[in-house]
Amino acid sequence: MHTPSAVHQDSPYPIEQRIYGGYMILLLRHIHTIFLYDPETSTLHHFGTSKGEYTIMEQFVRAPCGSLLPFSAFAATTKESPLPLRRFIMRLRKKLPEGWAIPCTKSSSAMGGGYRLVPPRTRTGEPSFEQGAEAVGSVLLPPS
């Protein structure tokens, strides 16, 4: 299943917009900041990350919701930093809004296990942010 996305290149600082489990996620690479919008509660969460944390979150939200990403998928991130992957994940867990989780799955299979990003609740009917959304700059925001 493909994760809907859009990259807004209009500004000097591109914003990547993705839908993940019914939540809108905005990725601001240039400042390593992530916005999570919950349309059910009309709540916008945001948090800053280190470069490594941002890269890991980016990998999670580009994969289908709840997908298990093998430890090897994060090799490039941990190669550039002296911090082990586990430390990046622990820091991300503390920054995520309540209810979000990053469980570790260990496996004896050839894949060896990995991590997955799990939202508090995954909605099967993905919300349409285009209907009734107002354009603010180059980013679509849900109606208030």
CNS distance restraints for C-alpha pairs under 8 A (distance, minus, plus):
assign (resid   1 and name CA) (resid  64 and name CA) 6.33 0.50 0.50
assign (resid   2 and name CA) (resid  64 and name CA) 6.54 0.50 0.50
assign (resid   3 and name CA) (resid  18 and name CA) 6.99 0.50 0.50
assign (resid   3 and name CA) (resid  19 and name CA) 6.44 0.50 0.50
assign (resid   3 and name CA) (resid  20 and name CA) 6.89 0.50 0.50
assign (resid   3 and name CA) (resid  62 and name CA) 6.78 0.50 0.50
assign (resid   3 and name CA) (resid  63 and name CA) 7.03 0.50 0.50
assign (resid   3 and name CA) (resid  64 and name CA) 5.81 0.50 0.50
assign (resid   3 and name CA) (resid  65 and name CA) 7.79 0.50 0.50
assign (resid   4 and name CA) (resid  18 and name CA) 5.76 0.50 0.50
assign (resid   4 and name CA) (resid  19 and name CA) 5.65 0.50 0.50
assign (resid   5 and name CA) (resid  16 and name CA) 7.15 0.50 0.50
assign (resid   5 and name CA) (resid  17 and name CA) 5.39 0.50 0.50
assign (resid   5 and name CA) (resid  18 and name CA) 4.25 0.50 0.50
assign (resid   5 and name CA) (resid  19 and name CA) 6.53 0.50 0.50
assign (resid   6 and name CA) (resid  16 and name CA) 5.80 0.50 0.50
assign (resid   6 and name CA) (resid  17 and name CA) 5.06 0.50 0.50
assign (resid   6 and name CA) (resid  18 and name CA) 6.53 0.50 0.50
assign (resid   7 and name CA) (resid  14 and name CA) 6.66 0.50 0.50
assign (resid   7 and name CA) (resid  15 and name CA) 5.73 0.50 0.50
assign (resid   7 and name CA) (resid  16 and name CA) 4.32 0.50 0.50
assign (resid   7 and name CA) (resid  17 and name CA) 6.06 0.50 0.50
assign (resid   8 and name CA) (resid  14 and name CA) 5.44 0.50 0.50
assign (resid   8 and name CA) (resid  15 and name CA) 5.25 0.50 0.50
assign (resid   8 and name CA) (resid  16 and name CA) 6.29 0.50 0.50
assign (resid   8 and name CA) (resid  17 and name CA) 7.75 0.50 0.50
assign (resid   8 and name CA) (resid 138 and name CA) 5.99 0.50 0.50
assign (resid   8 and name CA) (resid 139 and name CA) 6.99 0.50 0.50
assign (resid   9 and name CA) (resid  13 and name CA) 7.27 0.50 0.50
assign (resid   9 and name CA) (resid  14 and name CA) 4.81 0.50 0.50
assign (resid   9 and name CA) (resid  15 and name CA) 7.05 0.50 0.50
assign (resid  10 and name CA) (resid  14 and name CA) 7.09 0.50 0.50
assign (resid  10 and name CA) (resid 138 and name CA) 6.40 0.50 0.50
assign (resid  11 and name CA) (resid 138 and name CA) 7.41 0.50 0.50
assign (resid  13 and name CA) (resid  28 and name CA) 7.61 0.50 0.50
assign (resid  13 and name CA) (resid  30 and name CA) 6.51 0.50 0.50
assign (resid  14 and name CA) (resid  28 and name CA) 6.95 0.50 0.50
assign (resid  14 and name CA) (resid  29 and name CA) 7.64 0.50 0.50
assign (resid  14 and name CA) (resid  30 and name CA) 7.93 0.50 0.50
assign (resid  15 and name CA) (resid  26 and name CA) 6.51 0.50 0.50
assign (resid  15 and name CA) (resid  27 and name CA) 5.78 0.50 0.50
assign (resid  15 and name CA) (resid  28 and name CA) 5.18 0.50 0.50
assign (resid  15 and name CA) (resid  29 and name CA) 7.37 0.50 0.50
assign (resid  15 and name CA) (resid 139 and name CA) 7.74 0.50 0.50
assign (resid  16 and name CA) (resid  26 and name CA) 5.61 0.50 0.50
assign (resid  16 and name CA) (resid  27 and name CA) 5.02 0.50 0.50
assign (resid  16 and name CA) (resid  28 and name CA) 6.70 0.50 0.50
assign (resid  17 and name CA) (resid  24 and name CA) 7.04 0.50 0.50
assign (resid  17 and name CA) (resid  25 and name CA) 5.75 0.50 0.50
assign (resid  17 and name CA) (resid  26 and name CA) 4.57 0.50 0.50
assign (resid  17 and name CA) (resid  27 and name CA) 6.42 0.50 0.50
assign (resid  17 and name CA) (resid 139 and name CA) 7.98 0.50 0.50
assign (resid  18 and name CA) (resid  24 and name CA) 5.84 0.50 0.50
assign (resid  18 and name CA) (resid  25 and name CA) 5.15 0.50 0.50
assign (resid  18 and name CA) (resid  26 and name CA) 6.44 0.50 0.50
assign (resid  18 and name CA) (resid  61 and name CA) 7.30 0.50 0.50
assign (resid  18 and name CA) (resid  62 and name CA) 7.79 0.50 0.50
assign (resid  19 and name CA) (resid  23 and name CA) 5.50 0.50 0.50
assign (resid  19 and name CA) (resid  24 and name CA) 4.65 0.50 0.50
assign (resid  19 and name CA) (resid  25 and name CA) 6.07 0.50 0.50
assign (resid  19 and name CA) (resid 126 and name CA) 7.91 0.50 0.50
assign (resid  20 and name CA) (resid  24 and name CA) 6.38 0.50 0.50
assign (resid  20 and name CA) (resid  25 and name CA) 6.94 0.50 0.50
assign (resid  20 and name CA) (resid  61 and name CA) 6.36 0.50 0.50
assign (resid  20 and name CA) (resid  64 and name CA) 7.49 0.50 0.50
assign (resid  20 and name CA) (resid  65 and name CA) 5.71 0.50 0.50
assign (resid  21 and name CA) (resid  65 and name CA) 5.57 0.50 0.50
assign (resid  21 and name CA) (resid 119 and name CA) 6.81 0.50 0.50
assign (resid  21 and name CA) (resid 121 and name CA) 7.56 0.50 0.50
assign (resid  21 and name CA) (resid 122 and name CA) 4.71 0.50 0.50
assign (resid  21 and name CA) (resid 123 and name CA) 5.92 0.50 0.50
assign (resid  21 and name CA) (resid 124 and name CA) 7.53 0.50 0.50
assign (resid  21 and name CA) (resid 126 and name CA) 7.22 0.50 0.50
assign (resid  22 and name CA) (resid  38 and name CA) 7.77 0.50 0.50
assign (resid  22 and name CA) (resid  39 and name CA) 7.95 0.50 0.50
assign (resid  22 and name CA) (resid 122 and name CA) 6.26 0.50 0.50
assign (resid  22 and name CA) (resid 123 and name CA) 5.42 0.50 0.50
assign (resid  22 and name CA) (resid 124 and name CA) 7.45 0.50 0.50
assign (resid  22 and name CA) (resid 125 and name CA) 7.36 0.50 0.50
assign (resid  22 and name CA) (resid 126 and name CA) 4.89 0.50 0.50
assign (resid  22 and name CA) (resid 127 and name CA) 6.08 0.50 0.50
assign (resid  23 and name CA) (resid  36 and name CA) 6.70 0.50 0.50
assign (resid  23 and name CA) (resid  37 and name CA) 5.70 0.50 0.50
assign (resid  23 and name CA) (resid  38 and name CA) 5.29 0.50 0.50
assign (resid  23 and name CA) (resid  39 and name CA) 6.81 0.50 0.50
assign (resid  24 and name CA) (resid  36 and name CA) 5.86 0.50 0.50
assign (resid  24 and name CA) (resid  37 and name CA) 5.02 0.50 0.50
assign (resid  24 and name CA) (resid  38 and name CA) 6.85 0.50 0.50
assign (resid  24 and name CA) (resid  39 and name CA) 7.88 0.50 0.50
assign (resid  25 and name CA) (resid  34 and name CA) 7.04 0.50 0.50
assign (resid  25 and name CA) (resid  35 and name CA) 5.57 0.50 0.50
assign (resid  25 and name CA) (resid  36 and name CA) 4.67 0.50 0.50
assign (resid  25 and name CA) (resid  37 and name CA) 6.31 0.50 0.50
assign (resid  26 and name CA) (resid  34 and name CA) 5.79 0.50 0.50
assign (resid  26 and name CA) (resid  35 and name CA) 5.01 0.50 0.50
assign (resid  26 and name CA) (resid  36 and name CA) 6.65 0.50 0.50
assign (resid  27 and name CA) (resid  32 and name CA) 7.64 0.50 0.50
assign (resid  27 and name CA) (resid  33 and name CA) 6.36 0.50 0.50
assign (resid  27 and name CA) (resid  34 and name CA) 4.94 0.50 0.50
assign (resid  27 and name CA) (resid  35 and name CA) 6.68 0.50 0.50
assign (resid  27 and name CA) (resid  58 and name CA) 7.52 0.50 0.50
assign (resid  28 and name CA) (resid  32 and name CA) 5.80 0.50 0.50
assign (resid  28 and name CA) (resid  33 and name CA) 5.22 0.50 0.50
assign (resid  28 and name CA) (resid  34 and name CA) 6.20 0.50 0.50
assign (resid  29 and name CA) (resid  33 and name CA) 6.72 0.50 0.50
assign (resid  29 and name CA) (resid  54 and name CA) 7.61 0.50 0.50
assign (resid  31 and name CA) (resid  48 and name CA) 7.71 0.50 0.50
assign (resid  32 and name CA) (resid  48 and name CA) 5.91 0.50 0.50
assign (resid  32 and name CA) (resid  49 and name CA) 5.42 0.50 0.50
assign (resid  32 and name CA) (resid  50 and name CA) 6.45 0.50 0.50
assign (resid  32 and name CA) (resid  51 and name CA) 6.24 0.50 0.50
assign (resid  32 and name CA) (resid  54 and name CA) 5.70 0.50 0.50
assign (resid  33 and name CA) (resid  46 and name CA) 7.08 0.50 0.50
assign (resid  33 and name CA) (resid  47 and name CA) 5.77 0.50 0.50
assign (resid  33 and name CA) (resid  48 and name CA) 4.39 0.50 0.50
assign (resid  33 and name CA) (resid  49 and name CA) 6.02 0.50 0.50
assign (resid  33 and name CA) (resid  54 and name CA) 7.38 0.50 0.50
assign (resid  34 and name CA) (resid  46 and name CA) 5.53 0.50 0.50
assign (resid  34 and name CA) (resid  47 and name CA) 5.60 0.50 0.50
assign (resid  34 and name CA) (resid  48 and name CA) 6.47 0.50 0.50
assign (resid  34 and name CA) (resid  49 and name CA) 7.81 0.50 0.50
assign (resid  34 and name CA) (resid  54 and name CA) 7.88 0.50 0.50
assign (resid  35 and name CA) (resid  44 and name CA) 6.74 0.50 0.50
assign (resid  35 and name CA) (resid  45 and name CA) 5.60 0.50 0.50
assign (resid  35 and name CA) (resid  46 and name CA) 4.26 0.50 0.50
assign (resid  35 and name CA) (resid  47 and name CA) 6.75 0.50 0.50
assign (resid  36 and name CA) (resid  44 and name CA) 5.73 0.50 0.50
assign (resid  36 and name CA) (resid  45 and name CA) 5.08 0.50 0.50
assign (resid  36 and name CA) (resid  46 and name CA) 6.17 0.50 0.50
assign (resid  37 and name CA) (resid  42 and name CA) 7.02 0.50 0.50
assign (resid  37 and name CA) (resid  43 and name CA) 5.76 0.50 0.50
assign (resid  37 and name CA) (resid  44 and name CA) 4.45 0.50 0.50
assign (resid  37 and name CA) (resid  45 and name CA) 6.32 0.50 0.50
assign (resid  38 and name CA) (resid  42 and name CA) 5.58 0.50 0.50
assign (resid  38 and name CA) (resid  43 and name CA) 5.28 0.50 0.50
assign (resid  38 and name CA) (resid  44 and name CA) 6.48 0.50 0.50
assign (resid  39 and name CA) (resid  43 and name CA) 6.94 0.50 0.50
assign (resid  39 and name CA) (resid 127 and name CA) 7.82 0.50 0.50
assign (resid  39 and name CA) (resid 142 and name CA) 7.57 0.50 0.50
assign (resid  42 and name CA) (resid 144 and name CA) 7.86 0.50 0.50
assign (resid  45 and name CA) (resid  97 and name CA) 6.81 0.50 0.50
assign (resid  47 and name CA) (resid  95 and name CA) 6.53 0.50 0.50
assign (resid  47 and name CA) (resid  96 and name CA) 7.66 0.50 0.50
assign (resid  49 and name CA) (resid  53 and name CA) 5.57 0.50 0.50
assign (resid  49 and name CA) (resid  54 and name CA) 5.57 0.50 0.50
assign (resid  49 and name CA) (resid  92 and name CA) 7.81 0.50 0.50
assign (resid  50 and name CA) (resid  54 and name CA) 6.05 0.50 0.50
assign (resid  51 and name CA) (resid  55 and name CA) 6.22 0.50 0.50
assign (resid  52 and name CA) (resid  56 and name CA) 6.34 0.50 0.50
assign (resid  52 and name CA) (resid  77 and name CA) 5.82 0.50 0.50
assign (resid  52 and name CA) (resid  78 and name CA) 7.50 0.50 0.50
assign (resid  52 and name CA) (resid  81 and name CA) 7.53 0.50 0.50
assign (resid  52 and name CA) (resid  88 and name CA) 6.97 0.50 0.50
assign (resid  53 and name CA) (resid  57 and name CA) 6.26 0.50 0.50
assign (resid  53 and name CA) (resid  88 and name CA) 5.71 0.50 0.50
assign (resid  53 and name CA) (resid  89 and name CA) 7.38 0.50 0.50
assign (resid  53 and name CA) (resid  91 and name CA) 7.72 0.50 0.50
assign (resid  53 and name CA) (resid  92 and name CA) 6.43 0.50 0.50
assign (resid  54 and name CA) (resid  58 and name CA) 6.03 0.50 0.50
assign (resid  55 and name CA) (resid  59 and name CA) 6.32 0.50 0.50
assign (resid  55 and name CA) (resid  77 and name CA) 6.90 0.50 0.50
assign (resid  56 and name CA) (resid  60 and name CA) 6.40 0.50 0.50
assign (resid  56 and name CA) (resid  74 and name CA) 6.94 0.50 0.50
assign (resid  56 and name CA) (resid  77 and name CA) 7.32 0.50 0.50
assign (resid  57 and name CA) (resid  61 and name CA) 6.26 0.50 0.50
assign (resid  58 and name CA) (resid  62 and name CA) 6.15 0.50 0.50
assign (resid  59 and name CA) (resid  63 and name CA) 6.48 0.50 0.50
assign (resid  60 and name CA) (resid  65 and name CA) 7.97 0.50 0.50
assign (resid  60 and name CA) (resid  67 and name CA) 7.84 0.50 0.50
assign (resid  60 and name CA) (resid  69 and name CA) 7.53 0.50 0.50
assign (resid  60 and name CA) (resid 116 and name CA) 7.02 0.50 0.50
assign (resid  60 and name CA) (resid 117 and name CA) 6.10 0.50 0.50
assign (resid  61 and name CA) (resid  65 and name CA) 7.12 0.50 0.50
assign (resid  61 and name CA) (resid 117 and name CA) 7.85 0.50 0.50
assign (resid  63 and name CA) (resid  67 and name CA) 6.37 0.50 0.50
assign (resid  65 and name CA) (resid 117 and name CA) 7.31 0.50 0.50
assign (resid  65 and name CA) (resid 118 and name CA) 7.29 0.50 0.50
assign (resid  66 and name CA) (resid 116 and name CA) 5.63 0.50 0.50
assign (resid  66 and name CA) (resid 117 and name CA) 5.55 0.50 0.50
assign (resid  66 and name CA) (resid 118 and name CA) 5.35 0.50 0.50
assign (resid  66 and name CA) (resid 119 and name CA) 7.95 0.50 0.50
assign (resid  67 and name CA) (resid 116 and name CA) 5.68 0.50 0.50
assign (resid  67 and name CA) (resid 117 and name CA) 7.35 0.50 0.50
assign (resid  68 and name CA) (resid 113 and name CA) 7.79 0.50 0.50
assign (resid  68 and name CA) (resid 114 and name CA) 6.08 0.50 0.50
assign (resid  68 and name CA) (resid 115 and name CA) 5.60 0.50 0.50
assign (resid  68 and name CA) (resid 116 and name CA) 4.70 0.50 0.50
assign (resid  69 and name CA) (resid  73 and name CA) 6.27 0.50 0.50
assign (resid  69 and name CA) (resid 113 and name CA) 7.89 0.50 0.50
assign (resid  69 and name CA) (resid 114 and name CA) 5.35 0.50 0.50
assign (resid  69 and name CA) (resid 115 and name CA) 5.45 0.50 0.50
assign (resid  69 and name CA) (resid 116 and name CA) 6.03 0.50 0.50
assign (resid  70 and name CA) (resid  74 and name CA) 7.68 0.50 0.50
assign (resid  70 and name CA) (resid 111 and name CA) 6.47 0.50 0.50
assign (resid  70 and name CA) (resid 112 and name CA) 6.96 0.50 0.50
assign (resid  70 and name CA) (resid 113 and name CA) 5.56 0.50 0.50
assign (resid  70 and name CA) (resid 114 and name CA) 4.06 0.50 0.50
assign (resid  70 and name CA) (resid 115 and name CA) 6.57 0.50 0.50
assign (resid  71 and name CA) (resid  75 and name CA) 7.15 0.50 0.50
assign (resid  71 and name CA) (resid 112 and name CA) 7.41 0.50 0.50
assign (resid  71 and name CA) (resid 113 and name CA) 6.60 0.50 0.50
assign (resid  71 and name CA) (resid 114 and name CA) 4.67 0.50 0.50
assign (resid  71 and name CA) (resid 115 and name CA) 7.05 0.50 0.50
assign (resid  74 and name CA) (resid  78 and name CA) 6.51 0.50 0.50
assign (resid  74 and name CA) (resid  85 and name CA) 7.42 0.50 0.50
assign (resid  75 and name CA) (resid  79 and name CA) 5.95 0.50 0.50
assign (resid  76 and name CA) (resid  80 and name CA) 6.54 0.50 0.50
assign (resid  77 and name CA) (resid  81 and name CA) 6.83 0.50 0.50
assign (resid  77 and name CA) (resid  85 and name CA) 7.97 0.50 0.50
assign (resid  78 and name CA) (resid  82 and name CA) 6.91 0.50 0.50
assign (resid  78 and name CA) (resid  83 and name CA) 6.61 0.50 0.50
assign (resid  78 and name CA) (resid  84 and name CA) 6.10 0.50 0.50
assign (resid  78 and name CA) (resid  85 and name CA) 5.89 0.50 0.50
assign (resid  83 and name CA) (resid  87 and name CA) 6.44 0.50 0.50
assign (resid  83 and name CA) (resid  88 and name CA) 7.16 0.50 0.50
assign (resid  84 and name CA) (resid  88 and name CA) 6.88 0.50 0.50
assign (resid  85 and name CA) (resid  89 and name CA) 6.30 0.50 0.50
assign (resid  86 and name CA) (resid  90 and name CA) 6.12 0.50 0.50
assign (resid  87 and name CA) (resid  91 and name CA) 6.25 0.50 0.50
assign (resid  88 and name CA) (resid  92 and name CA) 6.26 0.50 0.50
assign (resid  89 and name CA) (resid  93 and name CA) 6.16 0.50 0.50
assign (resid  89 and name CA) (resid 102 and name CA) 7.44 0.50 0.50
assign (resid  90 and name CA) (resid  94 and name CA) 6.59 0.50 0.50
assign (resid  91 and name CA) (resid  95 and name CA) 6.56 0.50 0.50
assign (resid  92 and name CA) (resid  96 and name CA) 6.21 0.50 0.50
assign (resid  93 and name CA) (resid 100 and name CA) 7.87 0.50 0.50
assign (resid  93 and name CA) (resid 101 and name CA) 6.54 0.50 0.50
assign (resid  93 and name CA) (resid 102 and name CA) 6.49 0.50 0.50
assign (resid  96 and name CA) (resid 100 and name CA) 6.11 0.50 0.50
assign (resid  96 and name CA) (resid 101 and name CA) 7.64 0.50 0.50
assign (resid  98 and name CA) (resid 120 and name CA) 7.81 0.50 0.50
assign (resid  99 and name CA) (resid 119 and name CA) 6.69 0.50 0.50
assign (resid  99 and name CA) (resid 120 and name CA) 4.56 0.50 0.50
assign (resid 100 and name CA) (resid 117 and name CA) 7.47 0.50 0.50
assign (resid 100 and name CA) (resid 118 and name CA) 5.77 0.50 0.50
assign (resid 100 and name CA) (resid 119 and name CA) 4.61 0.50 0.50
assign (resid 100 and name CA) (resid 120 and name CA) 5.12 0.50 0.50
assign (resid 101 and name CA) (resid 117 and name CA) 6.00 0.50 0.50
assign (resid 101 and name CA) (resid 118 and name CA) 5.14 0.50 0.50
assign (resid 101 and name CA) (resid 119 and name CA) 6.55 0.50 0.50
assign (resid 101 and name CA) (resid 120 and name CA) 7.61 0.50 0.50
assign (resid 102 and name CA) (resid 115 and name CA) 6.28 0.50 0.50
assign (resid 102 and name CA) (resid 116 and name CA) 5.45 0.50 0.50
assign (resid 102 and name CA) (resid 117 and name CA) 4.75 0.50 0.50
assign (resid 102 and name CA) (resid 118 and name CA) 6.15 0.50 0.50
assign (resid 103 and name CA) (resid 115 and name CA) 5.80 0.50 0.50
assign (resid 103 and name CA) (resid 116 and name CA) 5.98 0.50 0.50
assign (resid 103 and name CA) (resid 117 and name CA) 7.22 0.50 0.50
assign (resid 103 and name CA) (resid 118 and name CA) 7.80 0.50 0.50
assign (resid 104 and name CA) (resid 113 and name CA) 7.52 0.50 0.50
assign (resid 104 and name CA) (resid 114 and name CA) 5.79 0.50 0.50
assign (resid 104 and name CA) (resid 115 and name CA) 4.65 0.50 0.50
assign (resid 104 and name CA) (resid 116 and name CA) 6.97 0.50 0.50
assign (resid 105 and name CA) (resid 113 and name CA) 5.11 0.50 0.50
assign (resid 105 and name CA) (resid 114 and name CA) 5.34 0.50 0.50
assign (resid 105 and name CA) (resid 115 and name CA) 6.10 0.50 0.50
assign (resid 106 and name CA) (resid 112 and name CA) 6.32 0.50 0.50
assign (resid 106 and name CA) (resid 113 and name CA) 4.30 0.50 0.50
assign (resid 106 and name CA) (resid 114 and name CA) 6.45 0.50 0.50
assign (resid 107 and name CA) (resid 111 and name CA) 7.26 0.50 0.50
assign (resid 107 and name CA) (resid 112 and name CA) 4.95 0.50 0.50
assign (resid 107 and name CA) (resid 113 and name CA) 4.61 0.50 0.50
assign (resid 108 and name CA) (resid 112 and name CA) 5.80 0.50 0.50
assign (resid 108 and name CA) (resid 113 and name CA) 7.55 0.50 0.50
assign (resid 109 and name CA) (resid 113 and name CA) 7.61 0.50 0.50
assign (resid 129 and name CA) (resid 133 and name CA) 5.81 0.50 0.50
assign (resid 129 and name CA) (resid 140 and name CA) 7.32 0.50 0.50
assign (resid 129 and name CA) (resid 141 and name CA) 7.34 0.50 0.50
assign (resid 129 and name CA) (resid 142 and name CA) 5.92 0.50 0.50
assign (resid 130 and name CA) (resid 140 and name CA) 7.43 0.50 0.50
assign (resid 130 and name CA) (resid 142 and name CA) 7.94 0.50 0.50
assign (resid 132 and name CA) (resid 142 and name CA) 6.97 0.50 0.50
assign (resid 132 and name CA) (resid 143 and name CA) 6.05 0.50 0.50
assign (resid 133 and name CA) (resid 140 and name CA) 6.19 0.50 0.50
assign (resid 133 and name CA) (resid 141 and name CA) 5.56 0.50 0.50
assign (resid 133 and name CA) (resid 142 and name CA) 4.51 0.50 0.50
assign (resid 133 and name CA) (resid 143 and name CA) 5.09 0.50 0.50
assign (resid 134 and name CA) (resid 140 and name CA) 5.99 0.50 0.50
assign (resid 134 and name CA) (resid 141 and name CA) 5.67 0.50 0.50
assign (resid 134 and name CA) (resid 142 and name CA) 6.47 0.50 0.50
assign (resid 134 and name CA) (resid 143 and name CA) 6.25 0.50 0.50
assign (resid 135 and name CA) (resid 139 and name CA) 5.97 0.50 0.50
assign (resid 135 and name CA) (resid 140 and name CA) 4.72 0.50 0.50
assign (resid 135 and name CA) (resid 141 and name CA) 6.26 0.50 0.50
assign (resid 136 and name CA) (resid 140 and name CA) 6.20 0.50 0.50
assign (resid 136 and name CA) (resid 141 and name CA) 6.77 0.50 0.50
